[in-house]
Amino acid sequence: MCLYQLMSGQGLTYVFECKANPMTPSAYTCPMVRSKVVDSYFMEHRAKLLDIASFLDRIDRAAPSSEGEPEDYRVAALRRAAAILTDG
């Protein structure tokens, strides 16, 4: 069994449960082999990651609207989601 977390913009966390054992052949739900998936989708998803990185960089470089302004909840949620993806 495996669990997946997804965070919404309002700070809510949704947990999805996968009942299949990820190590068994029956858990493979994609009809393509891994190398074909990478060949087909790598550049698209690389571009999305670069887009997110440039957005976060712009946020970091921008001056705050007011002194002591808390981070926007959407940006905070995006940062938390990125941390989950990198740290597991």
N, C-alpha and C positions, 0 to 999 in steps of 0.2 A: 504494500500500500504506500502511496506517496501523497504528499499534500502540496498544493500550490496556493500562494497568497497573491491577492490582487488588491491594491489600495485605490480607493476612489479619491476624488478631489476634496471631499468633505472630511477626510481623515478616517473614514470607515475602512476596515479591512475585511475582505471577503476571502474565505478559505475554501478551496475546492479539493475534494478528495478523489483520488484515482484508485479504484479498487484493484486493477490489474497489477501484477508484479512487473515492474519495469524491466526486469531481466529475462522474462520469458518471451519467446517468439510471439505468443498470442497478444502481447501488449503493443506490438508494432502495428499502428493503425494507418500509417502513411504508405501508399502503394509504391513510393519511390525508394530507392536505396539512398543512403546518406550522401554519397558523393554527388548524386543527381540533385538532391535538395540543395546542397551547397552551390553547385554550378548554376542552378536556376534562381536562387534567391539571395545569394551573398551580397552582391553589389547593391541591391535594393535596400537591404537591411543595414548595410554599412553606411549608406547615405542617410538613413534615418538617424542612426547613432551620431553621425557628424552634425546633423541638423540640431539634435538635442544638445550636443556639446556646445555648439556655437550659441544657442539660445541661453544656456546657463552661463556661458562666458559673458554675454551681453548683460545679463542680470547682475553678475558680479562686478562688472565695470561701471554700471550705471550708478549715478548718485541717488541716494534715497530721497523720496518725496518730502519726508519730514524727519527731524531728528528723533532717533529712537523708534522709528517705524518698524513694526514686526514684519517678518517675511510673509508675503502673500501665501495663503493656504494652498494655492495651486502649485506654486513653485516648491513649497515645503513638501507636498505630496510627491512631486516629481523627483525631488532629491531622495526622499525615503525609498521610493520605488527603485531608483538607481542603486542605492545602497544594498537593497535586497538582492538585486541582480548580480552585483559584484561580490557580495559576501556570502550569498546563499542563505 
